[in-house]
Amino acid sequence: MLKKSDLVNYFISGCKSSDNLKIGTEHEKFIFHRNNYKVIPFKGDVSVTRILEFFNGYGWKSIFEGENVIALTKDKASITLEPGGQFELSGAPLNTVHETCIEINNHLEITKELEDKFDVGFLGIGFYPINTLDQIQTVPKKRYSEIMVPYMRDLGGLGLEMMHQSATVQANFDFTSEKDMQKKVNVSSVLQPLVTGLFANSPFKNSKLNGYESYRNHVWFNTDPDRSGIPKFLTQSTLSFEEYVDFALNIPVYSIIRDNKYFNCTQYSFADLMENKNPEINSEDLTPDDWVNHISTIFTEVRLKSFIEMRGADAGGYKSLCALPALWTGILYCNDSLDEALKITSGIKFEDLLNFRKEVCKVGLNAELNGYKGWQLAKEVIEISKNGLKQRKKINSFGDDENIHLSFLEELISHKKSNAALMIEKYYKNEKINIELLFNEQSF
């Protein structure tokens, strides 16, 4: 029978030695028809299914749910589908940001072949700029169609837009102990709104301006308050594995899977299941995998698993895909940088942080925190990261350390304009989006 100590031990088992810390990067992108810029369907001559099949020729193994291919695996990496068909590479745990960029390059070389073969494009952007919600199919995955869609519809927020029209890039990092986890989660939770502003890349919706630099983050702000946002306890120095377990225990469970059948448990928390309150689920049959699946349905800006996920950034182009793991690596994988960042974040009141996050969604880093523009704070944080990357001394074949991957962010800082602001300037004229130019220039 699953006990609370088993749930805590799941997180304890994630502790790594200091010489074995890895970097993982996940990035989503939309696949669109070049002739009309609409997202491709799940099945058909030009479809997500055909794209997945093409990867089989490069050693990727298909994962099926029923007759449908829903994912691919190769070595320690995977390709998965978000509910709207967003195509996600979940990279392998790697040693350096250089290796991450090589992995991304190799992936994009294959997508280039796909573009020519199927006359499609791959767009890295935080929110799909033209299709309306009802024009995007739901991937026929049971967790999505049978559980999440009805649940999000009942909540009445923007969860369906999150599922089908948004895309992100995230970076994942290890911890060495409970105290190390606490410091990293504290720092990264407070810095997430800053990262949202730096990577803001979703100013359009339904072929119009949506009023936000990061509409994707605004959508998350209005998706599911039980499991998203920045919970206060993640920013506090008292954070422990057990406290995170207590938080997760009280969140409604999407489903329990038995023999490929999904049992809807959205009326029950995980604590309820352990107390045998659901007549369909015997508490004695609960497994560690049930807990891991439940943890994966928590959508806070920083998510704890057996590693730490940074979830605050909009999807973007190639340079942003390398910049996000570089920024966090310099902060989290250098003790001096982590302590320096902690000095900044520990002085920010939680209420001010939430207000800052809300404003960042609208105006990016022109938002103010403690009397300072977000751009000024971003510059300080990037300097901290640069020093951390310099201390790591991870050199590529050209003699460069990992700082070269921060050039994208340094350029934004110099102009004090996010990619969202730059896209508005370039593609929005006379109250109309130049859709052709946007897709041609912003796709990979």
Buried (B, 14 or more C-beta within 10 A) or exposed (E): EBEEEBBBBBBEEBBBEEEEBBBBBBBBBBBBBBEEBBBBBBEEEBBBBBBBBBBEEEEBEBBEBEEBBBBBBBEEBBBBBBBBBBBBBBBBBBEBBBBBBBBBEEBBEBBEEBBEEBEBBBBBBBBBBBBEBEEBBBBBBBBBBBBBBEBBEEBEBBBBBBBBBBBBBBBBBBBBEBEBBBBBBBBBBBBBBBBBBBBBBBBBBBEBBBEBBBBBBBBBBBBBEEBBBBBEBBBBEEBBBBBBBBBBBEBBBBBBBEEEEBBBBBEBBBBBBBEEEBEEBEBEEBEEEBBEBBBEBBBBBBBBBBBBBBBBBBBBBBBBBBBBBBBBBBBBBBEEBBEBBBEBBEEBEBEEBBBBBBBBBBBBBBBBBEEEBBBBBBBBBBBBBBBBBBBBEBEBEEEEBBBBBBEBBBEBBEEBBBBBBBBBEEBBEEEEBBBEEBBEEBBB
